[in-house]
Amino acid sequence: MKVLVIGGGNMGLTYSEGMSKSELLNRRKLMIQDLDSATLKRLRENPEFEVYDHLEDCLPIADIVFIAVKPYHAEELFKNMRRFVNEQQIIVSLMAGVTIDFIKEHLGLHKIVRTMPNLPAKVGKGVTSFTASKAVSRVEILMVRNLLDTTGDSIHVENETFIDKSTGISGSGPAYVFYFMNSMLEAAKAMGFSDNDSRVLVSATFEGAVTLFNESNVSAQTWMDRVASKGGTTRAALDSMEDDNVKELIKKAAYSAFNKAVELGKKPT
């Protein structure tokens, strides 16, 4: 199988590095295409890539094409791609807000997969939601999923509405976590801890809590109840957050990201 990634920026490079190790490539090098000279130079330093600067040299021979460019470049890119694609190719979009119908219309193809990646894919801990057009077979969906799983986990969702919803949870979610971490770091420093000690206290706490959650069948609420004894310090902190309506504000933020994703989908370029 020949896999091509169009776009060698952060997201394109992340998925390229993961997928280049997939057995589906059957020892072939992963193809990656970009236009920027500095990016091309950096990509060519990786011996696992076959790097191209012209679409006509790689796009016609690809079986699966991952598109990892900024959404506002989509329409121009599709114009350049259209004369080199064929109806058997599977197009996998890593672009936010670009709908399956938009891709179908501008490429004249029917096998389209739309995804919502997230930042932890850079360290193999990502989660990618994806959905596919009806023309994509079950076997083809499994192949795409196998490739996506090289950067972490993937979930196959029913339709594009869940792609937009995933944006509000997993796509934008790492920023929520960093926001909470940053607040705790500021609190630790205000209490007198050094920068290094503050970082250790906060990062290890997050990592430990996530590990506890993942290695058990216990709900987040139950873990909260176990940690927060009546009249204790943790209960005081949780009560303060409840009084300030923090839970509802977090939900509101997630829905704001979801609504923005829907808006972007109506105006992809």
N, C-alpha and C positions, 0 to 999 in steps of 0.2 A: 504493500500500500504506500502511495506517495502522498505525503501531507505537506501542505504549504501554509505558512503563516504570513499574512500581509500586514506589515507594521512591526517594527522592531523596537518600539518604545518599552516602557516598564511592563505593561500587561502582556504585550506580544512576546517579549523576551522571557517573562516568567513562564508562560505556557509553553513556549518553545523549549526551554531548558527541561521542563518536566516531560513533555511529549517525546523529546529526542531519545529518551531511554525506553520508550514503549516497545514491547515486542511486536506490536502491530506494524511497525515500520519494516520489520523483517530485515534488519541490519542496514536498511537504506538510511541515508542522512536526511534529516528534516530540512525542508526547503524554507527559507525565510526571505522576504523581499521588503526593501525599503528604498527611499529616495535620498535620504539625508547622508551625505558623505561621511560625516563623523560617526553616525550610527552604523553604517556599512563597515567602516574600518573596525569598529568594536566587535561587531558580529563575526567578522572574518577571523577573529582571534580564537573563536570556539571551533575546534576541529569536528564537532558533531553536527555543525550546520553546513548547508550548501546555500550560499548567500547570493542573491540576485538583486540587481537594480532595475531590471526591466521586466514588466509583467509578461510580455510575450515569450520570454525564455523559460518561464516556470509555470504560469497559470494553465496553459493548455494540457499539461501532462499530470496535473494534480488530481487526486481522487477526492480528497477532503481539503477544503480551503477555510482556514480560520481568518477572520477579519478583525484586526485589533488596531484600528485607527480611531481618531477622535470622531464623534458623531457628525460634526459639521463638515468633515471631509467625505462623508459617505456618498453623497450624490455625485461629486466629481469623480471619486474612485470608481463607482459603478459604471459611469460612462466609459472610463478607460478599460474596465474589466469586460464589458459586455461582448466585445468581439472575440474574446479569447476563451470564453467559458463554453461548457457543453452541458446538456440536460442530465447527464449521469452524475455530475459532480454534486457533492454535499457542501453547502455553504454554512459555516458555523460563525455566528456573529457574537463577538465579545463587546459590542458597542452598546452603551446605555441609550435607551429611548428610541432605537431604530426598530420598527416593527417588521414582522415577517412579511406582511403585505407590501410594505415599502420596498423591501429587498426583492420580492418576487417581481414587482412592477418594474424596477429599474435594472434588474439583471435578466429578466425573462426566464428564470429558473423556478423550480418547484420544490426542490429538496432543500429546505431551509431549517436550521436549528438556531434558536435565539437563546442566549445565556445571560445570566447575571453572576459574574465572578465577584470575588472580594479580595482585599489586600493580603490576607495571610497566605494566599496561594504562593506568595514569594518565598515562603519558608516551608512549603509543603503542607500547610495547615489550612488551606482555603476550603471554602464550600461554594460550589457552583450550581445554581439552579438552572435548569434548562427545559425547554419545550420545543416540539418539532411540528412542522407542517405534516399534513396527512400523507404526502408523497414519500416521506422518509419511512423505510421499512423497519420492522422490529430489530432485524439483524444490524441495520445501519445505525439505529439508535444505540444499540449495545456497543458498537465500535466507537461512536462518538463519546459515549459515557466512559469507556475504557481510557480514552485519551484525556478526558477532563479529570479523571481520577488520579492522573499522575501529579496533580498539584494539591491533592487533598481528598475531599469527598464531593460527591455530586448528588443532587436529587432531581428526579424527573417529575416536573409539575404538569398539571392538566392543561393549562393554557397560559396565554400571555398576561392575563390579569395577575397570575401568581408570580410571574417574573417581576412585575411592578411591585407587588407586595414584598417579594424577596429583597428588592432594593431597599425598602424601608427597614428590613430586619437584618439581613446579612450583608448586603451590598454597602450600605452606609453604616452598619452596625459597629465595625471596628472603631470608627470615630467616636461613637458613644462611649465605648470602653475607654478609649484614650482620654476622653473628656473627664470621665469619672476618676481615672488614674491621676490625671493632672491635678484635679481638685484635692485628692488625697496627698499628692506630693506637696502641694502648697501648704496643706494643713500640717504635714510632718515638718516641713522647714520652719513654719511659723512656731512650732513647738520647740524648735532648737536643734533638730537633727541636721546633720550635714547632708549635702547633696547626694553623696554616695550612699549613706545610710538610709536616706529617704527612698532612694531608688530601690535598694534591696528590700526594704520593708514592704513597699507597695507592690513591686513586681512579683516577689515571692508569694505574697498574700493572694494575688490574682491567680498565679499559676497553681498554687495549692488548692484554692477553692474550685477551680475548673477541673482539676484532677479528681478531687473528691466527688464532684457532680458526675463526671464521666465514668467513673469506676464503680458506680452504684446505681440502683434503680430508685433512689430516693429523690423526691421532688425538691426544687429549689426552696419552696416554702417550708418543707420539713427540715431542711438543713438550717434555714433561718431560725426556726423554732428550737432546734437543738442547741444552737450557739447562744441564743438570746434567753438566758434564764430570767425569771421574774424578778424585777427590782435591780437587775444587774446593768453593767456598762453597755453591753450590746443592745439590750432592750431600750436603754435611753437613746442610743443613736437611731435605732429603727423607729422609735416613737417620734423622734424629731423629724425624720424624713416623712413619716405618715402625716404629721401635723402640717408639714409644708407641701403636701400633695405631690411629692417627688414621683411616685409611681405613675400617676396620671399624666404628669408632665413628660415622662419618658415615652409613654404611649402616644401622646400628642406629637412628639418629635418624630417617632417612627411613621405615623400617619402623614406628617408633613413631607417626609421623604417619598413615601408612596404616592401621594398626590402630585408631587413634582415629577415623578417618573411618568405618571399618566400624561401630564402636560407635555413633557418632552416627547412622548410617543406620538402626540398629535402634530408636533412640529420638529421632526427629527433632524432637519438641517437648519 
